[in-house]
Amino acid sequence: MNAAESPTQRKQLRSVAAVAEILQMSERHTRRLIADGTLRAVQFGRVYRVPDDAIDELLSNLAVKPGAKAEEAARQSQPRKVGGRMAAV
């Protein structure tokens, strides 16, 4: 730590269990998010730690945008090809 950096300015690294509790999900799901790259983490041997800013980044990436639900519903109501023919959904 250099002289200009205080302990409160350092990034907080949290365990998978702590992140799972913060996000109100299982540890298993949290590990899956880390494995698929959705949640950024650092690895020390077999142990993963997640920086606080990675949690903020995940939440901002997953935030629902206004009108997104209506767009998703419109996309899902369009017919799709199933087995070479159009199928209503």
N, C-alpha and C positions, 0 to 999 in steps of 0.2 A: 504494500500500500504506500503510495507516495504522500508527501506532506499535504498536498492540496485535496486529497480524497479522504472524506470522513467515512466511518463505518456505515452511516446511513445512506451514503451515496453508492455503496457497493451493491451489486445485484444480489438479491436474495435468491438462493437456490433451495427449492422445496422438493421433498420426497414425493414419489408417486402416490403414496397414501395421502399426503397432505393435499396434493393437487386434486385427487379424486374427491376428497371431502369438500374442497372449495367449489368444485364444479358439480357437486352432488351427483356423482356417477361412480360406478364400480372401479376398483383398481385395475381390473382386467380390461375394461373399456379404455381407461386412461393409457394403459400400456399399448393397446391397439392403435390409439391415436399417435403415440410416439413411434411405433413401428412403421406406420404408413406415412409418416412425415407431416401429418396434420398438426401435431404438437411438437415444437422444437424442444430438445432436451440435450443434456451432456451426459456422457457415460464415463463412470469411473469403475473400471473392472466390470462387474456384473450389476452395478448399482446405477440407476438413472436419477438425475436431478434436473428439475425444470426451473428455469429462471422466471421470475415474476413477469417480466415483459413478454415472455412467450405465452403466458396465460392471457394477458391482455390482447396480444396479437390474435390468438385463437378466437377469443370472444368477439373481436371486431370483424374477423373474417366470417364468422358464423352468424353475425347479426342479421336479422331479417330486415330487408329494405322495404319502405312503404310501397304498396302495390305489388310486391313480389308474390303474394299468395294468389292474387287474381291472375297474374301472368302464368303461374304454375298450373292453375286450374284450367286455363284456356289451352295450354300446351297438352295437358293430359286428355282433354276432351276431343282432340283431333284424332281421326282414324289412323291406325297403323297397319302396316303389312304384316300378316301372320301367315306363314306357310305359303307365300306367293300370292295371297289375296288380301284385300282390305278387310279389316275387322273393326267393328265399332267397339269402343272401350267403355 
